[in-house]
Amino acid sequence: MKLPLMLLVSALLAGCASYQGIFPVLGRLSPVVTQAPFSDWPKEDWWKAQHDAELSALIESSLQDSPSLQAASARLARVRAISGQAESALWPQLNAGLSSTHQRFTESGLIPPPYAGTLQDMNDLQLSGVWELDFFGRNRENLQAALGMLRASEAEQQAARILLASNVARGYYNLARLLGQHEFAVQRLQIRQDLATRVERRFKAGLDSGVELEAAQVAVPEIARDIEALNEQISLARHGLAVLSGKTPAALDALAPILPPVATQPLPKALPVNLLGHRADVVAARYRVESVTHLRESSKALFYPNIDLRVFTGYSSIGFDHWLDNGSRQPGAGLAVSLPIFDAGRLRNQFWLSTADIDVAVAAYNGTLLDALREVADQLSALQSIERQLIEQDALLASARHSHELALQRYHADLIDRLVVLNAETALLNQRRAALDLQGRWIDARLRLIQALGGGYIGQTSITDTLSENQHEH
């Protein structure tokens, strides 16, 4: 009868400190899930679909050697250790102690004669155990909160992997675009040098004025300057890609990728499949909401009594002679109960804090989800626009190519001067350069869409909505 009576009295006294009237305010967004052709795209190893062995090797080595991923792994290990600490609080704790002290007992203290006023050895050997019975679930909620943070950290590590892989691929193809632009710039320089030479001859023959000659000659150093600027961008792109993948800046100085051909894919009119399970950052934000919800339940349990079961046994004696005798045994057992009665509002404010943390986590989740939806919508719009631009650019390129072919035919028939052919070649080169830019923008938008769709991540899509219980309480 003693234990139930103690619990009843403790619960009644705990009513002096109350958590009543404190509830979360915000609710989580629930976007409509739509079916789309992307249900199985992208794959987790989406970069292999590019059939570029150099890109695949670069991404896979980056996932092993990148300092940013190594830091993410270290953070995950730290959170895993914290969850292990939280789990240990559920189980009994057993400790052993041994002490031997040589001391003088005071003549006016607790120790009576014949030991008072003498030097003696105080010897103790103890084995003690304590088990917090956790009637009100504080430790269990702390464990669930720690597991939620662990799941969030695991999802965040995957988000870091996805971000790294997409950034490496984007850097790789940006380098390919710059190299293509450099190639076109060299061709333009050759054409303008040839053109300037011919205009100079015409000027000397009195066929062109100094204006035409100056206009033809000034283009040569301009293009040479642009080539140097491209050389700088190419070097910086290689250095950035090398460091991003965990290598020294000069490690990729020989890397020379090329852009893949444009292969359009039908895009859905609506937002694609459920981002709640395919975006690692959204999943991580959901787990953080669940984690702080459990922390709120843990802080609620602080309003109730804390009950520990304690047991101990051992030997204690004055002097070594009788230390381990049967008469020196010191066993015992008991309950320790602590409960809040008046704390000047400390527990209530702590509960306010944990409740506010839920609203902060929900707001972060809603923001993450909205950002994810916007990123998908942006990249879908960008891809659709770029593909329409590519259609128009194909027509412009075909026209420039036709004009160049006609100029060559007329030149071989001695109907026009070589200058007309050079101008047609310049126009064709400009259209090819514009097509290359669009090609680079298309692959970049495609990579951004892969990242926006989660990069092949498949997380838990059915997570208990613990907030709904709190809303019912309200």
C-alpha positions in Angstrom: 0.0 0.0 0.0 2.9 2.4 0.6 4.0 2.8 -3.0 0.5 3.5 -4.5 -0.1 6.0 -1.6 3.2 7.7 -2.3 2.4 8.0 -6.0 -1.1 9.4 -5.3 0.2 12.0 -2.9 3.0 12.9 -5.3 0.6 13.3 -8.2 -1.7 15.6 -6.2 1.2 17.7 -5.0 2.6 18.0 -8.5 -0.6 19.8 -9.5 1.0 22.9 -7.9 3.2 23.1 -11.0 1.0 22.9 -14.1 1.5 22.8 -17.9 -2.2 23.5 -18.7 -3.0 26.0 -21.4 0.2 25.7 -23.4 -0.1 24.3 -27.0 1.7 24.6 -30.3 0.2 27.2 -32.7 1.4 26.2 -36.2 0.4 23.2 -38.3 2.3 21.4 -41.0 1.6 21.9 -44.7 0.2 18.9 -46.6 0.7 19.4 -50.4 -1.4 17.4 -52.8 0.5 14.4 -54.2 0.3 14.1 -58.0 1.3 11.2 -60.2 3.9 12.0 -62.9 6.3 10.3 -65.3 9.1 10.9 -62.8 8.0 8.3 -60.3 11.2 6.3 -61.0 13.4 9.2 -62.0 16.0 10.1 -60.9 17.7 7.0 -59.7 20.1 7.1 -56.8 23.1 6.8 -59.1 21.5 9.1 -61.8 24.9 10.2 -63.1 25.5 6.8 -64.6 22.7 7.5 -67.1 25.0 10.1 -68.7 27.3 7.2 -69.8 30.4 9.3 -69.0 32.9 7.2 -67.2 35.0 10.2 -66.2 32.0 12.0 -64.6 31.0 8.8 -62.8 34.5 8.3 -61.4 34.7 11.9 -60.3 31.4 11.9 -58.5 32.1 8.6 -56.8 35.5 9.7 -55.6 34.0 12.9 -54.4 31.5 11.0 -52.3 34.4 9.3 -50.6 37.0 12.1 -50.3 35.0 15.3 -49.9 35.7 17.1 -46.6 32.1 18.3 -46.5 30.8 14.8 -46.5 33.4 13.7 -43.9 32.1 16.5 -41.7 28.5 15.3 -42.2 29.5 11.8 -41.3 31.2 13.1 -38.1 28.0 15.0 -37.2 26.0 11.8 -37.7 28.3 9.8 -35.5 28.0 12.5 -32.8 24.2 12.3 -32.9 24.3 8.5 -32.9 26.3 8.7 -29.6 23.8 11.1 -28.1 20.9 8.7 -28.9 22.9 5.9 -27.3 23.2 8.1 -24.1 19.5 8.7 -24.2 18.8 4.9 -24.4 21.1 4.1 -21.5 18.8 6.2 -19.2 16.1 3.5 -19.6 18.2 0.8 -17.9 19.5 0.2 -14.4 22.9 1.6 -13.6 25.4 -0.4 -11.5 28.5 1.2 -9.9 31.3 -0.2 -7.7 33.4 1.8 -5.3 36.5 1.1 -3.2 38.0 3.5 -0.6 40.6 3.3 2.2 41.3 6.4 4.2 43.9 6.8 7.1 42.5 9.5 9.4 42.3 10.7 13.0 38.9 10.7 14.6 38.1 13.8 16.6 37.4 13.3 20.3 34.3 15.4 20.2 32.7 14.0 17.0 30.4 11.2 16.1 32.9 8.4 16.6 32.8 7.2 20.2 35.7 5.7 22.2 37.8 3.7 21.9 38.2 5.1 18.4 37.8 8.8 19.3 41.1 10.6 19.3 43.0 7.7 17.5 44.4 7.2 14.0 42.5 4.6 12.1 41.8 3.2 8.6 38.4 3.7 7.2 37.6 1.0 4.6 34.6 0.8 2.2 33.8 -1.6 -0.6 30.4 -0.9 -2.1 28.3 -2.1 -5.1 25.3 0.2 -5.7 22.6 0.2 -8.3 19.9 2.8 -9.3 17.0 2.5 -11.7 14.9 5.5 -12.6 11.5 3.8 -13.0 10.3 6.4 -15.5 6.6 6.0 -14.6 5.7 9.1 -16.6 7.8 8.5 -19.7 10.4 11.2 -19.5 13.4 9.0 -20.5 11.4 7.2 -23.1 10.4 10.5 -24.7 14.0 11.7 -24.6 15.0 8.5 -26.4 12.4 9.1 -29.1 13.6 12.7 -29.5 17.2 11.5 -29.8 16.2 8.9 -32.4 14.3 11.6 -34.3 17.5 13.8 -34.4 19.4 10.7 -35.5 17.0 10.1 -38.4 17.2 13.8 -39.3 21.0 13.7 -39.3 20.9 10.6 -41.5 18.6 12.3 -44.0 20.8 15.4 -43.9 23.9 13.4 -44.7 22.0 12.0 -47.7 21.0 15.6 -48.6 24.7 16.5 -48.5 25.6 13.6 -50.7 22.9 14.6 -53.3 24.1 18.3 -53.2 27.7 17.3 -53.7 27.0 14.9 -56.6 24.8 17.5 -58.4 27.4 20.3 -57.8 30.2 18.1 -59.1 28.1 17.3 -62.2 27.2 21.0 -62.7 30.8 22.0 -62.3 31.9 19.3 -64.7 29.5 20.4 -67.4 30.2 24.1 -66.8 33.8 23.3 -67.5 32.7 21.5 -70.7 30.7 24.6 -71.7 33.7 26.9 -71.1 36.0 24.7 -73.1 33.5 24.7 -76.0 33.3 28.5 -75.8 37.1 28.6 -75.8 37.2 26.5 -79.0 34.7 28.8 -80.7 36.7 31.9 -79.6 39.9 30.4 -81.2 38.0 29.8 -84.4 36.6 33.4 -84.3 40.1 34.7 -83.8 41.4 32.9 -86.8 38.5 34.2 -88.9 39.0 37.8 -87.8 42.7 37.6 -88.4 42.1 36.4 -91.9 39.4 39.0 -92.4 41.7 41.8 -91.1 44.5 40.6 -93.5 42.1 40.8 -96.5 40.7 44.2 -95.5 44.3 45.5 -95.2 45.0 44.3 -98.7 41.9 46.0 -100.0 42.9 49.2 -98.2 46.3 49.2 -99.8 44.6 48.6 -103.2 42.3 51.5 -102.5 39.1 49.4 -102.3 38.4 50.0 -98.6 38.8 53.1 -96.4 40.6 53.4 -93.1 37.3 53.0 -91.3 36.8 49.4 -92.6 40.4 48.6 -91.9 40.2 49.8 -88.2 37.0 48.0 -87.6 38.5 44.8 -89.0 41.7 45.1 -87.0 40.2 46.1 -83.6 38.2 42.8 -83.4 41.4 40.8 -83.2 42.7 42.0 -79.8 39.1 42.0 -78.5 38.8 38.3 -79.2 42.3 37.6 -77.9 41.2 39.3 -74.6 38.1 37.1 -74.5 40.2 34.0 -75.0 42.4 35.0 -72.0 39.2 35.6 -69.9 38.0 32.2 -70.9 41.4 30.7 -69.9 41.0 32.3 -66.5 37.5 30.9 -66.1 38.6 27.4 -67.2 41.4 27.4 -64.6 39.1 28.5 -61.8 36.5 26.0 -62.8 39.0 23.2 -62.7 40.4 24.3 -59.4 36.9 24.6 -57.9 35.9 21.2 -59.2 39.0 19.6 -57.8 38.6 21.0 -54.3 34.9 20.2 -54.4 35.8 16.6 -55.0 38.5 16.5 -52.2 41.5 16.9 -54.5 44.3 19.5 -54.7 43.5 22.5 -57.0 45.9 21.3 -59.8 44.6 17.7 -59.8 42.2 18.2 -62.7 44.3 20.5 -64.9 44.0 18.0 -67.8 40.3 17.4 -67.4 38.5 18.2 -70.7 34.9 17.1 -70.7 32.3 17.7 -73.5 28.6 18.6 -73.2 26.2 15.7 -73.8 23.7 16.1 -76.6 20.3 17.5 -75.7 17.7 14.7 -75.2 14.4 16.2 -74.3 12.1 14.3 -72.0 8.3 14.9 -71.6 7.7 16.9 -68.5 4.6 16.7 -66.3 2.2 19.7 -66.2 1.7 19.3 -62.5 4.3 19.1 -59.8 5.9 15.7 -59.7 5.8 12.9 -57.1 5.5 13.2 -53.4 8.4 15.4 -52.2 7.7 14.3 -48.6 9.6 11.1 -49.1 11.9 12.1 -52.0 13.6 15.2 -50.6 16.1 14.4 -47.9 15.9 18.0 -46.5 12.1 17.8 -46.2 12.4 14.4 -44.5 15.0 15.7 -42.1 12.7 18.7 -41.3 9.8 16.3 -40.6 12.0 14.3 -38.2 13.1 17.4 -36.4 9.4 18.3 -35.8 8.8 14.8 -34.4 12.0 15.1 -32.3 11.0 18.4 -30.6 7.5 17.0 -30.1 8.9 14.2 -28.0 11.0 16.7 -26.1 7.8 18.6 -25.3 6.4 15.3 -23.9 9.6 14.8 -21.9 9.4 18.3 -20.4 5.7 17.6 -19.5 6.8 14.5 -17.5 8.9 16.8 -15.3 5.7 18.1 -13.7 5.2 14.6 -12.2 7.3 12.7 -9.5 10.6 11.2 -10.3 11.0 7.8 -8.7 14.3 6.0 -8.3 14.8 2.4 -7.1 18.1 2.2 -5.2 20.0 -0.9 -3.9 23.4 -1.3 -2.5 25.6 -3.8 -0.7 29.2 -3.9 0.5 31.5 -3.9 3.4 32.5 -1.0 5.7 34.8 -1.2 8.7 37.3 0.7 10.8 40.6 -1.0 10.3 41.6 -3.8 8.0 41.2 -6.6 10.4 37.4 -6.9 10.1 36.9 -5.3 6.7 35.4 -8.3 5.0 33.9 -10.0 8.0 30.2 -10.9 8.0 29.5 -8.2 10.6 30.9 -5.5 8.3 28.2 -6.1 5.6 26.2 -3.0 4.7 23.2 -4.0 2.4 20.2 -1.7 1.7 17.4 -0.9 -0.7 14.9 1.9 -1.0 12.9 4.4 -3.1 13.8 8.0 -3.7 11.0 10.3 -4.8 11.4 13.9 -5.9 8.6 16.1 -7.2 8.1 19.8 -8.0 5.8 21.8 -5.7 6.9 25.4 -6.1 9.6 26.4 -8.6 8.8 30.0 -9.4 7.6 29.0 -12.8 10.8 27.2 -14.0 9.0 24.1 -15.3 6.2 26.0 -16.9 8.6 28.2 -18.7 10.6 25.2 -19.8 7.4 23.7 -21.2 6.7 27.0 -23.0 10.2 26.7 -24.5 9.7 23.2 -25.7 6.3 24.1 -27.1 7.8 27.1 -28.9 10.5 24.8 -30.3 7.7 22.8 -32.0 6.4 26.0 -33.7 10.0 26.8 -34.8 10.5 23.3 -36.2 7.1 23.4 -38.0 7.9 26.8 -39.5 11.2 25.5 -40.7 9.5 22.4 -42.2 6.9 24.5 -44.0 9.6 26.7 -45.4 11.7 23.8 -46.5 8.7 22.2 -48.2 7.7 25.4 -50.0 11.3 26.0 -51.1 11.4 22.4 -52.5 8.1 22.9 -54.4 9.4 26.2 -55.8 12.7 24.6 -56.9 10.9 21.9 -58.8 8.5 24.4 -60.4 11.4 26.7 -61.3 13.4 23.9 -63.0 10.4 22.6 -64.8 9.7 26.0 -66.2 13.3 26.6 -67.0 13.6 23.3 -68.9 10.4 23.9 -70.8 11.6 27.4 -71.8 15.1 26.2 -72.8 13.7 23.4 -74.9 11.5 26.0 -76.8 14.5 28.2 -77.2 16.4 25.2 -78.6 13.8 24.7 -81.2 14.1 28.4 -82.3 17.9 28.2 -82.1 18.0 25.1 -84.4 16.1 27.1 -87.0 18.6 30.0 -86.7 21.5 27.6 -86.9 20.1 25.9 -90.0 19.6 29.3 -91.6 23.2 30.4 -90.8 24.5 27.1 -92.1 22.5 27.5 -95.3 23.8 31.1 -95.8 27.4 29.9 -95.3 26.9 27.1 -97.9 25.5 29.6 -100.4 28.4 31.9 -99.8 30.9 29.1 -100.4 29.2 28.1 -103.6 29.2 31.7 -104.9 32.8 32.1 -103.8 33.9 29.0 -105.7 32.0 30.3 -108.7 34.0 33.5 -108.4 30.8 35.5 -107.9 31.8 37.0 -104.5 34.9 38.0 -102.5 36.3 35.9 -99.7 35.2 38.6 -97.3 31.6 37.6 -97.8 32.5 34.0 -96.9 34.3 35.1 -93.8 31.3 37.1 -92.6 29.0 34.1 -93.2 31.4 31.9 -91.2 31.4 34.5 -88.4 27.6 34.5 -88.4 27.5 30.7 -88.4 30.0 30.5 -85.5 28.0 33.0 -83.5 24.9 30.8 -83.9 26.9 27.7 -82.9 28.1 29.5 -79.8 24.6 30.5 -78.9 23.5 26.9 -79.4 26.3 25.7 -77.1 25.2 28.2 -74.4 21.6 26.8 -74.6 23.0 23.3 -74.5 24.9 24.1 -71.3 21.8 25.8 -69.8 19.7 22.7 -70.6 22.0 20.3 -68.9 22.4 22.6 -65.9 18.6 23.0 -65.6 18.3 19.2 -65.9 20.8 18.7 -63.1 19.0 21.2 -60.9 15.7 19.4 -61.5 17.4 16.1 -60.5 18.5 17.8 -57.3 15.1 19.4 -56.7 13.4 16.0 -57.1 15.6 14.6 -54.4 18.4 13.1 -56.4 17.2 9.5 -56.1 16.7 9.7 -52.3 13.9 7.5 -51.0 12.9 8.2 -47.4 10.1 7.3 -45.1 6.8 8.7 -46.5 4.5 7.5 -43.7 5.5 9.3 -40.6 3.2 9.5 -37.6 1.8 13.0 -37.3 2.5 13.6 -33.6 1.3 17.2 -33.9 -2.3 16.1 -34.5 -2.4 14.8 -30.9 -1.3 18.1 -29.6 -4.0 19.9 -31.7 -6.6 17.6 -30.3 -5.5 18.5 -26.8 -6.1 22.1 -27.6 
